[in-house]
Protein backbone atom coordinates (compact mmCIF):
# COMPACT_ATOMS: atom_id res chain seq x y z
CA UNK A 1 0.00 0.00 0.00
CA UNK A 2 2.90 2.32 0.73
CA UNK A 3 4.27 1.88 -2.80
CA UNK A 4 0.86 2.61 -4.27
CA UNK A 5 0.57 5.87 -2.31
CA UNK A 6 4.07 6.90 -3.30
CA UNK A 7 3.34 6.23 -6.99
CA UNK A 8 0.02 8.02 -6.80
CA UNK A 9 1.63 11.05 -5.16
CA UNK A 10 4.33 11.06 -7.82
CA UNK A 11 1.78 10.92 -10.65
CA UNK A 12 -0.51 13.54 -9.19
CA UNK A 13 2.29 16.06 -8.79
CA UNK A 14 3.71 15.44 -12.27
CA UNK A 15 2.67 18.30 -14.61
CA UNK A 16 2.83 16.06 -17.68
CA UNK A 17 0.32 13.63 -16.17
CA UNK A 18 -2.00 16.48 -15.20
CA UNK A 19 -1.80 17.98 -18.71
CA UNK A 20 -2.53 14.64 -20.38
CA UNK A 21 -5.40 14.01 -17.98
CA UNK A 22 -6.95 17.41 -18.80
CA UNK A 23 -6.50 16.91 -22.54
CA UNK A 24 -7.99 13.43 -22.32
CA UNK A 25 -10.96 14.73 -20.34
CA UNK A 26 -11.59 17.51 -22.86
CA UNK A 27 -11.40 14.97 -25.69
CA UNK A 28 -13.96 12.73 -24.00
CA UNK A 29 -16.28 15.70 -23.41
CA UNK A 30 -16.03 16.56 -27.11
CA UNK A 31 -16.82 12.96 -28.10
CA UNK A 32 -19.86 12.87 -25.81
CA UNK A 33 -21.10 16.24 -27.11
CA UNK A 34 -20.67 15.06 -30.69
CA UNK A 35 -22.51 11.82 -30.00
CA UNK A 36 -25.33 13.72 -28.33
CA UNK A 37 -25.64 16.02 -31.33
CA UNK A 38 -25.45 13.14 -33.81
CA UNK A 39 -28.17 11.28 -31.95
CA UNK A 40 -30.78 13.67 -33.33
CA UNK A 41 -29.61 12.95 -36.89
CA UNK A 42 -29.54 9.14 -36.79
CA UNK A 43 -33.29 8.48 -36.48
CA UNK A 44 -33.94 10.14 -39.86
CA UNK A 45 -34.79 7.52 -42.45
CA UNK A 46 -32.95 9.28 -45.30
CA UNK A 47 -29.74 9.54 -43.29
CA UNK A 48 -29.83 5.88 -42.26
CA UNK A 49 -30.51 4.84 -45.85
CA UNK A 50 -27.54 6.87 -47.11
CA UNK A 51 -25.29 5.40 -44.40
CA UNK A 52 -26.38 1.88 -45.36
CA UNK A 53 -25.56 2.58 -49.01
CA UNK A 54 -22.15 4.06 -48.19
CA UNK A 55 -21.10 1.31 -45.79
CA UNK A 56 -22.38 -1.37 -48.15
CA UNK A 57 -20.41 0.13 -51.02
CA UNK A 58 -17.29 0.27 -48.86
CA UNK A 59 -17.67 -3.36 -47.81
CA UNK A 60 -18.18 -4.51 -51.40
CA UNK A 61 -15.12 -2.50 -52.42
CA UNK A 62 -13.01 -4.04 -49.68
CA UNK A 63 -14.25 -7.50 -50.66
CA UNK A 64 -13.39 -6.87 -54.31
CA UNK A 65 -9.93 -5.64 -53.35
CA UNK A 66 -9.32 -8.77 -51.28
CA UNK A 67 -10.60 -11.02 -54.05
CA UNK A 68 -8.30 -9.31 -56.52
CA UNK A 69 -5.19 -10.10 -54.51
Secondary structure, 3 states (H helix, E strand, C coil): CHHHHHHHHHHHCCHHHHHHHHHHHHHHHHHHHHHHHHHHHHCCHHHHHHHHHHHHHHHHHHHHHHHHC
